[in-house]
Amino acid sequence: MKIRTRLTCAFILALAVVAVQTIVAVNTTANTANTQDQPTIQKDSIQVTAFTVNSFKGNFDVWSWLPRMQFRVNGPIASGSQLYVEFSTPAGPWVKFDCSTNNIQKGYWWKTECGGRDIGEDKALTYTGPVNFTIKMRNELAGNDTTLFTGKMKVAKARTNEVGPKAVNKFVYWVDHDWNLPIGYVYLTPSDVFGWKMPDFHVAFWVRGEPVKFDPHLFYHGKEVGKQFMDNLEVGRASCDAVIENNTSHSVEDSVPQKAKWARVECDFPNIKGSNTTGERDDIFTLAKNPGEYEFKLLWNNKLARSIKFTVQPGGKFDNGIATANQLGSDIVIVPVQIIGDQDGPWNKTAWKTDAFYGNPLTGFTALP
């Protein structure tokens, strides 16, 4: 599905446009997108995965892979523009393919997905190791070709969970996303009813493994906030869901840590808002009226697994400048994540230094021990 977003709108809208495109009312990139006149990539939206192909050059006893990706582009995207991606290995250029594109105005973003089987199985490789890629946009009407993002990734493989002599060369491929684990996000979005007069509060982070059974909590000056009860029953309880799952396209053997699954998890707090200028709901807890130190804690499978600390300034701002300094392309705030326990299995704790955002490591960011 192709999505474009009005960044300054306060409500969720739905329109039927050409191939059923949807306008969604969120404002995660309002400042960034509204102050630039050229298309830019939302770096935290880029997700590259490996699609395993059940054959290699006609041999169904050997498996191979193709790249598959999704990302968002901040407008404007001029009429006649075409997004495309190029991949290369140390041996040289590999594949190039177009991504669905639509012309959009400044203040909107466009989400696209492309690659995988659509590239053509004859282009699949069995290679593993470093892979480079570039997101570009050409416009033959204007006669230009622009590079929007350059990245690199690491591809690994393991045998399928199939058994038998013919499974020996049936490998499942994936892109290593361990660099995501120490990097978290704190942000606001306009609420469905009141928009930016009472914005919703969110915390996001990554896990390696099955993204299930999460129990989020937020503490202010050491005391938990956002808890409300009616007739001794909790109402508006905070919850978490996986919003991105970078899984393998086929099942791998049991020996692979956490089955090579990574997920970005978003936690929502219905009883906590960024601010409240509606004149209603005086009982709601707002960050704007409660500046100071906050700590997010996550129970995962009933065990403490994550801690994220951030500071809210008077008036409700909590931007630490890291996202802006690194031209992230969205207004979410980047925060370090403390990973507690061993539920993520063994993972590369230094990957963020070189591999973050596909070879675009953060300036001014330090992971927690």
GUPAKOL-617660 format. One record per residue (C-alpha): x, y negated, z; residue in one letter. Coordinates in steps of 0.05 Angstrom, whole numbers, padded with zeros to 5 digits, always signed. Example, Ala and Ser with C-alpha at 12.3 -4.5 7.8 and 13.67 -1.06 7.14 Angstrom:
+00246+00090+00156A;+00273+00021+00143S;
This chain:
+00000+00000+00000M;+00025-00069-00017K;+00016-00123+00036I;+00024-00198+00037R;+00016-00241+00098T;-00007-00312+00111R;+00041-00334+00165L;+00002-00394+00191T;-00067-00362+00193C;-00098-00341+00259A;-00144-00285+00238F;-00138-00219+00202I;-00169-00223+00133L;-00180-00171+00080A;-00184-00186+00006L;-00189-00142-00055A;-00134-00167-00101V;-00113-00128-00163V;-00091-00060-00133A;-00127-00071-00067V;-00076-00116-00034Q;-00088-00140+00037T;-00077-00207+00071I;-00060-00196+00144V;-00060-00252+00196A;+00006-00248+00234V;+00059-00300+00246N;+00124-00264+00259T;+00163-00305+00208T;+00129-00373+00208A;+00189-00416+00223N;+00238-00377+00180T;+00195-00370+00119A;+00166-00440+00121N;+00234-00474+00122T;+00264-00440+00061Q;+00247-00447-00013D;+00280-00383-00039Q;+00258-00311-00026P;+00293-00277+00032T;+00292-00207+00062I;+00266-00193+00131Q;+00326-00152+00153K;+00290-00115+00209D;+00238-00091+00158S;+00289-00053+00114I;+00282+00022+00123Q;+00321+00069+00079V;+00310+00144+00084T;+00331+00205+00045A;+00278+00245+00007F;+00298+00317+00002T;+00286+00349-00067V;+00272+00424-00069N;+00321+00435-00126S;+00385+00411-00157F;+00392+00408-00233K;+00340+00462-00241G;+00367+00508-00187N;+00313+00518-00134F;+00362+00553-00087D;+00400+00488-00078V;+00368+00425-00049W;+00388+00353-00062S;+00363+00283-00045W;+00340+00215-00070L;+00336+00148-00032P;+00269+00121-00010R;+00260+00052+00021M;+00212-00002+00044Q;+00223-00075+00061F;+00190-00143+00065R;+00207-00206+00025V;+00191-00276+00050N;+00161-00318-00005G;+00161-00355-00050P;+00166-00301-00104I;+00159-00336-00171A;+00116-00310-00228S;+00153-00260-00271G;+00198-00237-00214S;+00216-00164-00206Q;+00247-00132-00143L;+00295-00075-00155Y;+00348-00035-00118V;+00415-00007-00138E;+00451+00051-00102F;+00523+00073-00110S;+00569+00125-00079T;+00645+00124-00076P;+00643+00157-00145A;+00609+00095-00174G;+00539+00070-00192P;+00484+00122-00180W;+00411+00100-00188V;+00373+00036-00201K;+00297+00030-00195F;+00243-00023-00192D;+00199-00037-00132C;+00128-00062-00135S;+00128-00138-00137T;+00076-00193-00136N;+00085-00269-00141N;+00069-00300-00073I;+00074-00370-00044Q;+00119-00398+00009K;+00092-00379+00078G;+00072-00308+00058Y;+00111-00243+00056W;+00108-00184+00009W;+00117-00112+00032K;+00141-00061-00018T;+00159+00013-00019E;+00197+00048-00074C;+00243+00105-00092G;+00239+00178-00072G;+00210+00226-00122R;+00190+00168-00168D;+00264+00158-00186I;+00265+00225-00222G;+00291+00291-00193E;+00344+00295-00247D;+00379+00237-00211K;+00384+00274-00144A;+00451+00288-00111L;+00479+00336-00060T;+00531+00285-00037Y;+00534+00263+00036T;+00573+00206+00066G;+00574+00130+00057P;+00525+00101+00006V;+00520+00028-00015N;+00457-00007-00038F;+00435-00076-00061T;+00366-00107-00062I;+00359-00154-00121K;+00307-00196-00157M;+00308-00211-00231R;+00264-00259-00269N;+00268-00253-00345E;+00222-00313-00353L;+00272-00357-00316A;+00333-00319-00339G;+00362-00305-00271N;+00382-00246-00228D;+00392-00256-00153T;+00421-00211-00098T;+00378-00214-00036L;+00412-00162+00009F;+00473-00118+00008T;+00478-00058+00054G;+00509+00009+00067K;+00487+00073+00102M;+00511+00141+00123K;+00477+00204+00096V;+00481+00271+00132A;+00451+00339+00122K;+00433+00404+00157A;+00402+00469+00135R;+00327+00476+00131T;+00292+00517+00183N;+00278+00570+00131E;+00310+00638+00140V;+00338+00688+00091G;+00397+00693+00043P;+00369+00642-00006K;+00366+00588+00048A;+00442+00581+00053V;+00445+00521+00005N;+00377+00491+00022K;+00399+00429+00059F;+00355+00374+00087V;+00383+00304+00082Y;+00374+00242+00126W;+00402+00172+00137V;+00435+00161+00205D;+00397+00108+00245H;+00432+00113+00312D;+00452+00039+00305W;+00380+00020+00320N;+00377+00048+00390L;+00412-00008+00430P;+00372-00063+00393I;+00304-00084+00417G;+00253-00138+00401Y;+00207-00184+00440V;+00155-00225+00402Y;+00086-00257+00397L;+00032-00250+00345T;-00034-00287+00338P;-00092-00251+00371S;-00150-00226+00330D;-00199-00273+00363V;-00162-00335+00388F;-00101-00335+00342G;-00043-00377+00367W;-00085-00407+00422K;-00074-00342+00460M;-00021-00300+00424P;-00009-00227+00439D;+00056-00203+00471F;+00096-00144+00445H;+00160-00106+00460V;+00192-00060+00408A;+00251-00012+00410F;+00276+00053+00377W;+00278+00124+00402V;+00310+00186+00374R;+00262+00244+00380G;+00187+00253+00383E;+00153+00185+00394P;+00099+00209+00441V;+00077+00201+00514K;+00100+00130+00528F;+00080+00090+00590D;+00103+00016+00587P;+00109-00032+00646H;+00129-00106+00652L;+00158-00137+00715F;+00164-00211+00732Y;+00211-00228+00790H;+00210-00154+00807G;+00134-00150+00811K;+00093-00113+00759E;+00045-00158+00719V;-00011-00147+00670G;-00051-00099+00713K;-00126-00111+00717Q;-00180-00068+00748F;-00256-00063+00745M;-00292-00019+00794D;-00225+00012+00812N;-00212+00030+00739L;-00154-00002+00702E;-00175-00043+00641V;-00132-00068+00584G;-00077-00019+00599R;-00012-00029+00561A;+00004+00023+00508S;+00057+00042+00456C;+00054+00070+00386D;+00106+00088+00333A;+00101+00036+00278V;+00159+00064+00237I;+00182+00137+00234E;+00246+00152+00198N;+00239+00228+00196N;+00267+00279+00148T;+00220+00298+00092S;+00231+00372+00108H;+00241+00409+00174S;+00313+00421+00195V;+00344+00477+00236E;+00334+00474+00311D;+00407+00458+00325S;+00401+00386+00298V;+00395+00337+00356P;+00323+00312+00362Q;+00310+00342+00293K;+00341+00279+00262A;+00280+00237+00278K;+00282+00163+00294W;+00221+00119+00309A;+00209+00045+00322R;+00159+00039+00378V;+00116-00022+00392E;+00086-00033+00461C;+00026-00079+00469D;+00002-00113+00533F;-00071-00135+00527P;-00070-00169+00595N;-00007-00210+00580I;-00006-00268+00531K;+00046-00317+00508G;+00002-00376+00527S;-00071-00395+00534N;-00099-00461+00508T;-00170-00434+00496T;-00201-00459+00561G;-00223-00387+00574E;-00196-00327+00611R;-00162-00363+00669D;-00148-00294+00698D;-00101-00275+00641I;-00025-00273+00656F;+00015-00318+00608T;+00089-00325+00598L;+00083-00400+00588A;+00059-00410+00659K;+00108-00362+00689N;+00180-00378+00667P;+00237-00336+00693G;+00266-00267+00690E;+00227-00208+00662Y;+00242-00134+00656E;+00207-00084+00611F;+00211-00012+00635K;+00189+00049+00596L;+00170+00118+00621L;+00178+00169+00566W;+00151+00238+00581N;+00143+00213+00653N;+00217+00195+00659K;+00250+00126+00660L;+00280+00118+00590A;+00286+00044+00572R;+00299-00023+00606S;+00297-00090+00569I;+00309-00156+00605K;+00293-00225+00577F;+00285-00296+00603T;+00225-00341+00590V;+00237-00416+00590Q;+00187-00467+00616P;+00132-00472+00564G;+00138-00399+00544G;+00197-00397+00496K;+00244-00337+00502F;+00286-00342+00439D;+00359-00327+00453N;+00383-00350+00384G;+00410-00282+00361I;+00358-00271+00306A;+00366-00342+00279T;+00442-00339+00280A;+00441-00274+00240N;+00388-00299+00191Q;+00343-00241+00208L;+00286-00269+00166G;+00234-00265+00221S;+00221-00300+00286D;+00222-00240+00332I;+00274-00243+00388V;+00330-00192+00389I;+00347-00165+00458V;+00395-00110+00482P;+00363-00045+00505V;+00388-00003+00563Q;+00380+00070+00545I;+00368+00112+00607I;+00371+00188+00612G;+00384+00239+00558D;+00317+00245+00521Q;+00348+00216+00457D;+00399+00272+00456G;+00471+00259+00435P;+00478+00196+00393W;+00532+00149+00369N;+00535+00094+00421K;+00582+00050+00380T;+00545+00053+00314A;+00514-00016+00325W;+00582-00049+00320K;+00590-00032+00246T;+00525-00001+00221D;+00471-00047+00248A;+00422-00071+00195F;+00456-00026+00144Y;+00526-00054+00150G;+00507-00124+00172N;+00524-00122+00247P;+00498-00176+00293L;+00537-00237+00314T;+00528-00255+00387G;+00499-00188+00407F;+00529-00139+00457T;+00498-00072+00472A;+00487-00051+00543L;+00528+00006+00573P;
